Amino acid sequence: MKPNQTDLVGEYLHEVELRLSGLPLLQRRELLADLAAHIETERAERNVQSDGELIEILERLGSPEVVAAAAYEEAGGARPAATASAQATYLPPPGMPAAPAAPKRYGWIFAALAAVGVVVVLCLGGALATFRSEGPPEPASPAEYATPADPTSPATPPSAAHSAPPATPPSARTP
Amino acid sequence: MYLAAQGTLLRMAEGAQLASGLRRGTLEFCVLAMVEYEDRYGTEIVRRLAEEKTLAATEGTIYPLLSRLRRGGLMDTKWAESPNGPPRRYYSLTPSGRSALANFRTEWVSFRLTVDRLVGTGEIA
């Protein structure tokens, strides 16, 4: 087993665990042990070597949000104790099991809108900067392209990740 | 075009909701039936159910269900060594699991017949 594969599995299990804080200790431990055993069994029986195959196993298991939501549902309506944390937003309201799947489908729209917003702001900023420097017209046009392009790619994923989860619950209810 | 795409998304969401509504209350008996004649380990049960596209059950969501069935006394578990991998957790049907399954079979047949009659799906089946 390669070290980065151990990291991947550990990270996945950790992400699940983070979302189980409202469950009784033993149920939480049981689920994590079951998931860990599942991953190990799949790896051994399918003779998994590559990271890609390992990721497939984790994808089939489902996202940490979906697995945790099922755990709460099967726990008999147990609500997350630490509802103050932002993780509560990942859980569907009681009696709406399809909710975890639905927001995902709308999430990208908001992520895309957020990304477009970031690009627009950066472009305006870049244009403004070049407008102010006015002096040399030669470097102005390359700067206009270079300035927004560089910060955009690193800036987009975090902003999308931040805006998507809070934006999704209302969208699921709109229809 | 945006509206059309949103309509499709809505229908997909409704389809998922219908599937999950139908799954609720029936999937557990599919699990119990799987261990009726022989004990099976977790990964085996989970893989088998996830193969059924109609059930649309994500693998990781079945473990909490197995846990509930065990806590409810319908299944027992024991860990055992495996010839080619990590230890396996085997599930078996308890006597009360067996009677719950028998009861479901009776209930399900009359339930299905009633729905077929009311919805008009009887001739298809």
Interface residues (C-beta under 8 A of the other chain):
Chain A: V16 Q27 E30 L31 D34 L35 A37 H38 E40 T41 E42 R43 A44 E45 R60 L61 G62 V66 V67 A69 A70 A71 E73 E74 A75 G76 P97 A98 A101 A102 R105 Y106 A172 P175
Chain B: L9 L10 M12 A13 A16 Q17 A19 S20 G21 R24 Y41 G42 T43 V46 A50 T58 E59 G60 T61 Y63 P64 L65 L66 S67 R68 S82 N84 G85 P86 P87 R88 R89
